[in-house]
Amino acid sequence: MKIIALYGGKSAEHDISVLSTFSMLKSFYYDYYNVQLVYISKSGEWFKGPLLTAAPATQEELYLTAETGELIPTGAIKEEDAIVFPILHGPNGEDGTIQGLLEVLDMPYVGAGVLASACGMDKIMSKYILQQQDIPQVPYAPVSKMLWQENAEAVFEQCEGTLVYPMFVKPANMGSSVGVSKATNREELAAAIQEAFKYDQRVVVEQGIEAREIEIAVLGNEEVRTTLAGEVVKTVDFYDYESKYLDNSATLQIPADIPAEVHEKAREYAKKAYLAFDGSGLTRCDFFLTSNNDLFLNEVNTMPGFTPFSMYPLLWENMGIKYGDLIEELIQLGLMRHKQRANLSLDHA
């Protein structure tokens, strides 16, 4: 069987996707699969690379060009007896767009479907869903670019009327801490909003709190499994892009040193959120934990990072599932979901 590794993408998280892909390529079971590289450049061109029967030697080989790969029409990846592994982070990859294309092509693929991907990517929509499920989250204020341009004073009044400094400002559709800023006064808030608008037309302003960051990994389709929590041990104000992917300065503690009841509550909320989003395959749920052991679900990540120091695979390793076995299980879950949907269509017909 063939795995089509679809990676790169037009988002600001392009290089993270390549890093995750390189890590995965070292762990595929090549005795059972060939791996077809399909690279989406930063400008949106699709390149079909070599068919791999072993892991590439260097990460640089994954940045395909017209010289090292075949330029193909967008979406021209449909093949029989193949499954797509979309190792894409951020907009135009993790937000339901690629998933919708794969549904139209009737290709089996790994990970969340269109609905879960779109809602998980959009922080504002995520918050609306979590609110309906009575899952605790920090206070927030959504801000549109139109409102900001027409009446910035109204935005300040909304934020300062419901939140207190410090606040964190995030693009509504972005991940890996790209475009995230901390604001301790109105001047910094204005600058943070402007920065976030470089990445999206909508931003969310969140209440900053003194809290630990813990994360739960979720795996499954109908049968949902969760891990014990892991903790991001911060040495800076927040776990930023550089800490995550460039200098590897963030320390992960797995399992987190928290009471058993907090582990259970976090796992309960993670499973509840997963089902509410109609999750499938995998998700990582990120929480804030205060000194009083109050939990707040911060984000739902439907395609978490798979770098060598990413939390998601390390959490499952702690539960006894090795990296390669985890990838294999995700492939089987994707095939199973595609088969089930095909059967539903046939039954309806």
N, C-alpha and C positions, 0 to 999 in steps of 0.2 A: 504494500500500500504506500501511497505517496502522501507526504505532509507538505503542504504549501506554506512556507514561512513567509508571511506578509508583514513587512516591517518598514521602518523609516517614517514617512508621513510629512505633512505640511505644517504640523504644529510646532510650537516652541520646545516640545519634548522629543523632538526627532532623535537626538543623540542618545537619549535615555532608552528609546526603543531599540536602537542599534546595540547598545550595551546589554540590554535584556536578551536580545536575540542571540548575540554571541555566546552568552552564558548558557542559553537553552541548547544551542547547537552542539555544545560539548556534552550534552546529557541525553540526547535522543538515542533511542535503541536502533542503531543502524542495521542490526541483524534482521529487523522486521520492517524497517521503513527506509525509503529514499526521501531526501528532503530537497524540495525545489525552492530556491530563493526567488522571491519577488520583492523588489525594493522600490519604495515610493520616495522619490527625491524631495528635497525641501521645496522645490518649485512645482511639485505635483506630477512629474513624469514617472511612468511605471517601467521598470527594467526587469526583465526575466534573466536570472543568473544561471549558474551551473546547477546540475542535479547532483547533490552531495550524497556520497556513500560513506563519508567520514567527516568529522568536524573540521572546519577551516583552521588554518594555523594562526591567523591574525584577525583582529577585529576590522582592520582597514580594508580587508577583502570584501567586506559587506557593503561598502559604499560603492555601489555599481554605477557605471557610466556607459555611454554608447560604445566605448572600447572594451569594456569588461562584461557587458550584458547586452541583451537584445531589447530595444525599445519596443514596447507593446502598447496597443490601445488600452485606455483606462478600463479596468475590470475584466480584461481578456485572460482570465485564469481558469475558466471552467474546464474541468477534466473529470473523467470517470474514475472511480476507485481512488478518490483523493479527499483529504480533509484540509481545510484552511485553518492555520493557527495565526490569527491576527494579533501580532505582538506590537500593538500600536497604542500609544498613550496620548491623551489629550484630544482636542477637536480634530475632526476629519479622520477619526480612527477609533476612538473609545466612546464616541458620543451617539452611536446608532447609525451613522451614515454608512460606514463600511458594512455593518451588520445588515442594514437594509439591502445593500447591493448583493450581498451573499444570499439573502433570502430570495431575491429576484432571480438570481442565477441557480437557485435550488442546490446550493453547495453546502454540505455539512461544515460546521466551523466550531471552534473552541470558544467557550465563554458565553457571556450574557447576550441576550437577544436585543432587539431594537429598543423596546420599551425600557428595560432595565438599564441599558447603556445610556440612553438619552437622559433619563431621569437621574441616574447616578452621576453623570458628568455635570449636569446643571445644578449648582449648589442651591439656587433659590428653589427650584422644583423639588430637590431633595428635602429641603427644610419643610416645605408644604406637606409632603408625604409623611415625614417623621412626625410632624405636628398632629396629623390625623390619626396616627397610630399611638399617640400619647407616649412617644419615646422622648426623653428629656434632651434638650439641646440648649446651647447658650443663646441669650437674646441677640437679635440681629435686625438689620434694616436693609431691605433691597433698594437699590438705586439704579435708575435707568439713565442712559446718557442724555436722552432728550430732556428729562427733568433737570439734570445737572446743568445743562446748557441754558435752559429757560429760567431756572430759579435755583441757583446754588444755595441761596439763603434758606430756602425751604428744606433742602437736604441737610444742611447744618442743624436746623431746628429739629428735624426728624431724628437725626442721630444723637444729638446732645440732649434731646428730650426723653429718649428711651434708654440710652446707653451712657456709660461714663468712661472716661479715658483711663487706661489705654484701650484703643480699639484696633482691630485688625481688618484690613481691607483686602478683598480678594476678587479677581475676575470670576464671574459666575461660571464660566466654562473654561477651566484650566486646572492643571494638576501639578504635582511635584513642587509646590510652593512658588511656581512661576508667577510673577506679578504681584506677590503678596507683600504688604508693607505694614509696619506698626506705626500707629499715630498716637501721640501723647498730648496733642493740642490741635486747635482748629487749623493752623497753618500746615501742620504735618498731615492732617486729615485730607485737606484739599490736595496736597501733593500726592498722597497715597491713592486717592480716587483717580486723579489724572493718570498715574502710573498704571493702575488696573485697567483703565479704559484703552490702553494700548493693546490689550489682549481680547477685549470683549465689549459689547454694547451695554452690558448689564454687570453690575458689581454688587457684592454683598459686604456690608460692614458688620462685623461681629464684636460682641463684647469680649474684651480681653480679660482673662481670669488667671489666677495663680493655680496652676494645675499640672499634674503629670500627664504624659501622653501614653496611652496604652492602645494596643491594636489586637483585633481578633481576626483570624482567617476563617473563611467559610468555604465549604466544598460540597458539591452535590447538585442534583436536579430535584427530584421529589424527596429523596432522602437527604436531608441537610445535616452536615456535620460541622462542628466548630472546634477551634483549638482553645487551649488556655491562652491567656493574654500575654503579650510581650510588651515591654516598655521601651520607649525611646528616651534614653537618659540624656537630658539636654545639658550642654555646657554653654549655650547661648540662649537669647531670648526666645527664639523659636527655631524649629527644625527646617532650615531654609534649603534652597536648591543646592548650594555649594556643599552644605553638610551632608546632604543625601547622596550626591552623585559625583562630586569632584574631589573633595579632600577626605571623604569617609570619616569625618570627625565625630559624627554622632555614634554613640554607644548604644547597642541594643542588649537588653537583659531579657532572656527567655528561659523559663517563664518569669513574668513580672513578680516582684516581691509585694504581693497584695493579699488581703484576706480571701479565704476560699469563697465567701459569699459574694465578694466583688467580682471574682472570676465568673461565677455562675450568673450573676446579674448581667455582666457584659455579654456573655455568650447568649443569654436569653434575648437581650435587645438586638444583638447581631442577627440571630436567626429570624426574629420578628421583622426586622428591616429587610432582610433578604427575601422573605416571602412577600412582603408588601411591594417590593420593587419587581416582583416576578423574576428573581435572580435565577441563573443557571450556570453551572460550571464552577465559577469561583468569584469571590469578592473579598475585600479586606475592609473591615469597619474600624474607623479610628475614633477613639474616645478621649475626652478629658476626664481626669479623676482629681477631685479636690482633696484637701487635707481632711475633710469631713467624710471622705469616701462617697461623695456625690458624683454620679456618672452623667456625662453629657455626650451623646453621639455627635461627632463633629462632621465626618464625611463617610460616604460609601463609595469605595473604589472598585469598579467592576473589572478592570484589568490592571491589577497592582504590578509593581516592578518585579522583575525576575533577575536582577543583577546578583552577583555573588554575595552581596551584603544586604539584599532586600529582606524585609520582614516576612513577607508572605511565605516563601519556601522555607525559611528558617523556622517559622512557627510550626509548619507541618513536620519538619524534621524532628522537632522536639516531641511531636506526637507519634513518631515512629515511621513516618513516610519519607523515604529518601527523595532527593531532587528528581532523579530520573523516573522513579515510580510515580511521583506526583504528576509529572508531565504526561506519562502514559495514562494515568487515571483521567486527566482532563481531556485527552484525546477520546477515550472511550465514552466519557460523558457527552461530548459533542456529537459523536456518532449515534449514541442512544437517543439524544434529543431529536436529531434529524429524522431518524427512523420513526419515532413516535409521532412526529408532526406529519410525516408522509402517510402513516396509517390513519391518522385523524382525517386527512384529506380524502383518502380512499373510502373511509367509512361514510363520510358525508356525501360523496359522489354516489 
